[in-house]
Amino acid sequence: MPHPSAPARRTLLKALAATPAAAVALGAPAAPAAASVASAAPGIVKSLPDAYFTVRGTNAEARFDAFGDTGSLTPADRFFVRNHTSTPVLDAADWRLTLWGDGLHGRAPVHFTYGQLRDLPSVTRTALVECAGNGRSLYATQQGQPVSGTPWTLGAVGAARWRGVRLAEVLRRAGLAHDAVDLLPRGLDDPYVSGGTDHGRVRRPLPVAKALDDVILAYEMNGEPLPYDHGHPVRLIVPHWVGIASIKWLGDIEVATRPLASPWSTDWYRLFGEPHPAGGSAPITRQTLKSGFQLPFGATLEAGGVHRLTGRAWSAHAPVRSVDVSTDGGGTWRPARLHDGPRRGAWVRWSLPWRPTATGPATLLSRTADAAGNVQPATAVHNTQGYLFDAVVRHPITVA
């Protein structure tokens, strides 16, 4: 069955200074205004100040060391951007979501407008979105192992308060069949072309069981309509799973009674390499656990002074239980103070005072443990595409 089209008007990038209509006539909040300063990366709408971002091709990595003043939520203007192509500028007044496939009763496509979604009972969830490749460059710099893909450090992650509609509610209203097993959400960004092959629009299978659990169709981020770069008008939020599952600019969802696949579940977002099965692992789903210092790599700290080391820790498996910090390259460890109540799906800010005495190079480490017994290992299991780095990060500094 061919994919049905999901109508959406795409305005021209040269008109970005204007605020889109975004369902004003539907009684919904106006859409976000576009950035008035030209993007520093092709296809990204918002401004990307050097103090907050590192541009990596079509993507923008947030500077982890600049998170110190952002609180427990990441402001939209500091949130990392992961784009396969470019950000589409869509008008919510013309947008609609189409659900279709043999996993629906009657098998006829069902449509929801932006206004209809906003009229449904809403939920609000705080959740991290983290790229599967966050920390990828550390396979090479820390472990000496080559990987392919965008060389993220630790900034391909952010936490936000998302408001929207439970996907389970939309599936129920669309007539989910009892034997449906898989969904295939698809975005409205341009088709992704790589190596001369057109892979189509970004889409990735989502099991019905997960969809009915905690997934939402989000239309607000931190109390405001979704910004263009973060999925306006509607995106998926799939808590605890790798970021590719949280499809942005959602256009349609196939609902099927058979397992579904796409290049984002067969060619990518699986684990390949010597430690893994010959044909690769199953498609990756859940993220892992991490911790990092809110301090630039290579920073210089003064000897003899008391420094307040700060950072963040998180786990997709369970609430953070503890963070231990080493200031001598792993020789000794001290517990850090946690500044947020541990909660699954959110990160925890932590701090530790340190008075260095010896001058010269030093290595700082922070190690997260969660309530399920997971602890960051010294080494991450290598895979050729550099996903799910979870090892303790070795953070170099100089004491002068």
N, C-alpha and C positions, 0 to 999 in steps of 0.2 A: 504493500500500500504506500503510495507516495506521501511525503510529508506535506501536510496542509500548510498553507502560508499563514503567518500570524501578522496581520497588518500593523504597521507602525510607521509614522512619518519621521524621517530623518532630516533634520534641518541642516543647513550648510554650516561648516565650521566658521566661516567668515562672519556669521551672525551670532556668534557666541556671546556677545556682550548683552544680548537681550535675554530676559527671563522667559522660559517657555510657559505656555498656558497652563500645563500640568494640572488639568482637572479643576481649575477654578470654577468652571461651570458645574462641576460635580459636587461642589461643596468641600473639596479637599484642600489642604494647604498648597500654596504655590510651590512650583519646583525650584530647586536651588539655582541661584544666579551663577553663570559661568565665570571662570576666573578672568579678571581684566588684564592680567599679565600673561604674555604668551608662554606656553608650556616649554620647559627645557627639554622635553622628550617628545618625539613624534607621536601624535595620536593620543596624548594625555592632555586633558582639558585644564586641570587645576595648575596653579603655580607650584613650582618645585624648588624652593629656596635651597641653596647649597648647605645651609645650616641644618636642614631637616632631612634632606634626601640625597641619595647617590643614584644617578640615572644609570640604568643598565639596559641598553637597547630600548625596547618598547615598554620597559618596566621602570619603576622607581622604588628603590629600597629605602625605608625609613632608617635614619641614623639611630641605632639603639642607644647610643650615649646621650642623645638629645631627649630621651623619654623622661628624664628626671623631674620635669616640672609639669607633666601631663596628667597626674592623678591616676586613678585606677582605670579610666577609660581613655582611649586614644582619640583625640579630636580628628574630625574628618580631614582637616588640612594637614595632618601629620601621618595619616594612615598610608601604608604602602600600597602601591598599585601593581597588579599583575595583569598584564594584557597580552593576549596572543597576537592581536592585530592592533586595533585602535579603539578608543572609546566612542561608541555611537551616541549621538545626541538625539534623544527620543522625546517625543511629546506624549505625556501621559494621557492627554485627552483623546488621542487616536490609538493608544495601545490596547491590546487585549491579549489574554492568555488563552491558548487553545489546548484542551486535553483531548486525546484521540487514541484509538487502538482497540484491539480485541479484548483488552482487560477492562473495558467499560460495558455496562449493561446497554444493550442496543447498538453498541459499537459506532454510534454517530458522534462526531466531534461536538464538544461542549465548550462554550466560550464564556470568559469572564472579563468584563471591562475593569479598568482601574477603580472606578466608582463603586462597582459591585463588590470588589474585594474589600474596599475600605468600609463598606456597609456590614461586612461579616464580623462576628465577634473577634476581637483582636487579643493578642498576647504580646508580652514584652519579655525578651530574654537577653541577658548579658552573655556574650559568647566571644571567644577568640576566633579569628580567622587567621590561619597560618599556612603558608605555601608548603607543599610537600618537600620542596627543596631548600627550605630555610636552613642555613648552616652548611650548605653544599660545599662552599669553598674550603671549609675546614677539613674535608677529606684530604685535600691536596696539601694545605699549609700545615696541618697538624699531624696527619697520618701518612703523608707522602704517597697518596693513592689518587690516580687520575680519575676524573669524572667529567661527564658532559652536562651542559645546561647552564643557565644563568648563575653566575658565581655569587650567590647571596652570602652575606655573613650571618648576622642574627636579626636583621631588621625586616624580614618578610613576614611580619606578624603584627597583629593589632587586636585590641579588645574594644568592643562597642556595645551599646545598648540598642538592640534591634527590636522594632515593633512591626508586627504584621499579622498574618492569618496562619493558623496551623495548616500545613499541607494536608493533614488528615481530614480537616473540615472541608477543604476544597474537593478532595477525592470523594468524600462521602456524597457531597452535593452533585458531583459529576456522575455518580453511579458506579463506584468501584466494584468490579466483579469479585466473587469470593475466591476465584482461582488465579487472580492477577499476582504475578511474582516480581516483576521488574518495571521500573520507570526509566525513561530516557529524557531528562530535562535538556533543553537546548537554548542557547543564547541567541541574541539578535546582533551580535558583533559580526564583522565581516568574516567570510570563510578564511581558515588558516591554511596558507600555502607554504610548504617546506620542501626543499629539494626538488622543486618542479611538480610536486604532488599536491592537489587540492584536497585537503582533509575535511572540508566542510566547516560548518559552524561548530563552536565548542559545545560538546555534549558528553555526558558520562552517565552510565547506568547507576541507578539508585535502587536498592532493594525495597520492596513494598514495606517490609517489616521496619526498616529504618524510617521510611517516609511517614509511617503511622505513629512513630515514637515521638520525636522531638523536633522535626524539621519545620521551618516556617517559611512562608512567602513574605519577605520583608519589604516594606515600603518606607520605613523611617530608620534613621541612624542617629543615635544620640539626640533624639527628640526633633529632628529635622527631616524633611524629605531626603531620600537617598541622593547623594551627589552623583553627577554623571559618571565619574570614574569608578564609582563603587556600586553601580548597578541600576541607576535610575531608569525606569520607574519602579521595577520590582526585581528582586533577586532571591535566590534560595540562601538560607542559612542552615547548614548541616552541622550542628554542634559536635565537637570532638573529632571530626573527620578532617582529612587533608583539604586544603583550600579549594582545589579543583572541583570538589563536590558541590561547593556553594556557588552554583552557576549565576553569573551576573547577567543583567538585561534579559531576563527570562522571556521567551517567546512562546514555546509550546512544550508539552510533555507527552511523550508516547507512553501509553499504559498497556503492558503486554502480559500474556499468560505464558510466556517463554522467556528464558534469559536473553538479555540484550547486550550488545557490545558496541564499542566505538574505538577509534584509534587512541582515545584517552583512557581506555581500559585494556587495550591489547599491546600497543606499541610503547606507550608511556604509562607512568604511574603504576608500574610493577617493578619488582626487584630482580635485576639481572646481574649475572656475574658468578664467580666461582663458588661462593657460599650458598647459592640459591639453585633451585631446580633448573634443569637444562633449558626448558622453555620459559623460564621466569616464574616468579611467584604468582599467587592470585593477585588481582588488583588490590592495591593498598587502600585501606580505609581509615582507620584511626591514626591520629597523630601520635607523637611521643612526648617525652618530657625534656625540659631544658632549663637553663639558668644562665644569666649573663650580667656583667657589670655595666652600669651606666657611666662608662668612662671610655674615652677613646683608646684604641689600641696604640701602644707606644707612648702613652701619656707620661709626663714627668711629674713626680711628686717630690716635695721637699723633705729631706731627712730631718728628723727631730720633731716635726710637727705632727699633730693628731689629725688624721684624715678620716672623714666619714665615707666609707665605701658603701655604695648603694647599688641595688640591682633589682631584677625581677626573676621570678621562677614560676613555672607552670607545668601542668601535666594534663594530658588528654584522658588519662586513665582514672584518676582519683584526685581528691583535694591534696594540695601540697601539705606535707606533714612537717618538713624541716628543710633548712638550707644550711650547709656547712661551708665555711670559707677557709681557704689556705692562702697565706701570704708568702710561703716559702717553697712554692712549686710542688706542693703535695706532701711535704714532710710532716707537717702538723695541721690539724683542722680545729676550727672553733665554730660554735653555732652562731648563726646570724639572728638578729631580731626580726621577726615577721611583723609587718605593719598592716596587714589585711587579714580578715578572717578567712581561713582556707575554705575554698569552695570549688567544686568540680567545674571545669570550664572557664575559670577566671584565673588571672595570674595574681601573684602575691608579691608585694614590694618588700624588700628586706634591706637591712643596713648592718654595718659592723664598724666600730672605730679601730683605727690602726695607726700606730706610731712607728714608722720605719726608722731604723738607726743606721744600718749599713748602707753605703751608697753603691750604685752600680745597677746593672740590669736585674729585674725580678720578675717572677711569674705569679700572677694571681689566679686562683681557681675558685669556682663556686659549684656546689654539688647539691642537686635537688633529690629529695626522697618524698614519695607520696604515700597516701594512706593505704594503698593496695600493696605496698611493699616494693614498688619499683624504685630503683636508685640509678642515677646517671652512671654509666660505666666509664672506665678510663679510655676505652676505644669503641668506636661505632663499627657495626658490621658493614663492610664495604658493599656497595652496589654501583654499577657502572654509570647510572644516571644521577647518583648523589642524593637520593631521597632519605628522609627520616634520620638525619644526623642527630644523635642523642648523647654523644660523649661529653664529658666535662671539658669546657672550653679553657684552653691555656691562654691567659690574657697577659701579654707582655707589657711591662712598664719600665721606667727608669727612675731610680731614686737618686736625687742629686743634692 
